[in-house]
C-alpha cells in the first residue's frame, strides 16, 4: 500500500526514508484505478489450463463463469464505464442490458444449441472465440466448396438480437453479412439449409471460394 506521508519538517533531512520523501498521493484516485480495470477484466476472462473443451460447458472455466453473478455484473459495469470497447461474453452483455434474466439462462441457450449440433455430423466446437466468448461452431464439410483457403460455415452466439445465434456462410476473403437465426426452433428447422450454404458470389460474379 502506498504511504501518503511526507516529511514537511523545515530542515528537510536528506537521509530520511524513501517513504518520507514520497510526494503525497492525490485525493482523487480515479486516474489510478481506471488503467487497472482492463488488467482486472482480462484476468476475469482468462481461462485456466486444462484439456481442450469440446462443448461450451467445458469452456466455462473463467472467473466470469464461476464467480457470484452480482460481482460479475458489477465488475462488467465498471469495465464498460472505463472502456466500452473491452471484450465481454455475449450473455453478459445481454444480462446487463436486461435482455436475459441471468447468466444461467445464457448458458442454457449455449447448451441447447450444443446438444443439437453435437449430435449432427460435421459440426465441430472451437473452444476459443472473440470478445471473451467461450467458443463457436464450424461446419467442416462446407470447406469442400472452397477452391482456396477460407472459413467454413460458422455458428456463434451474439447479444445483438434476441435469437442469440448468428451464422456466417462458408467464404474465402472478406466475410459475408451474418445470417440471423431466431432461436433454437429456427435453427433446428433450417439446419439442413444452413449446412448446404455455398460460398457467396464476389462483386465480379465469381464465387468467393
LINPE-V440801 format. One record per pair of residues at least 4 apart in sequence whose ideal C-beta (glycine too) atoms are under 6 Angstrom apart, sorted by the first residue. I is the first residue (numbers start at 1). J is the second residue. Records with the same first field share a line. If there is no record, write none. Layout:
I=J ; J
This chain:
2=25
3=19
4=24 ; 25
6=24
7=16 ; 20
16=20 ; 21
29=33
34=82
36=40
37=79 ; 82
41=79 ; 86
44=63 ; 64
45=62 ; 132
46=62
47=61 ; 62
48=61
52=127
53=58 ; 59 ; 127
54=58 ; 125
55=114 ; 125
56=110 ; 114 ; 134
59=127 ; 134 ; 135
60=65
63=67
64=72
67=71 ; 72
69=103
76=92 ; 96
79=86
80=84
87=131 ; 132
88=92 ; 93 ; 132
89=132 ; 133
90=133 ; 157 ; 158 ; 159
91=106
93=159
94=99 ; 100 ; 159
95=100
100=105 ; 106
101=105
109=164
112=184
114=118
117=123 ; 137
122=139 ; 140 ; 141
123=137 ; 139
124=138 ; 140
125=135 ; 137
126=135 ; 136 ; 138
127=135
129=133 ; 135 ; 136
136=154 ; 156
137=155
138=152 ; 154
139=152 ; 153 ; 195
140=152
142=152 ; 153 ; 170
143=152
145=170 ; 198 ; 199 ; 209
146=150 ; 172 ; 209
147=209
148=172
150=171 ; 172 ; 209
151=171
152=170
153=169 ; 170 ; 197
154=168
155=167
156=166
157=164
158=166
161=180
163=180 ; 181 ; 182 ; 183
165=181 ; 187
166=178
167=179 ; 181 ; 194
168=175 ; 178
169=176 ; 197
170=197 ; 199
171=175 ; 176 ; 199 ; 208
172=208 ; 209
173=208
176=200
181=186 ; 187
182=186
190=194
199=207 ; 208 ; 209
200=208
202=206 ; 208
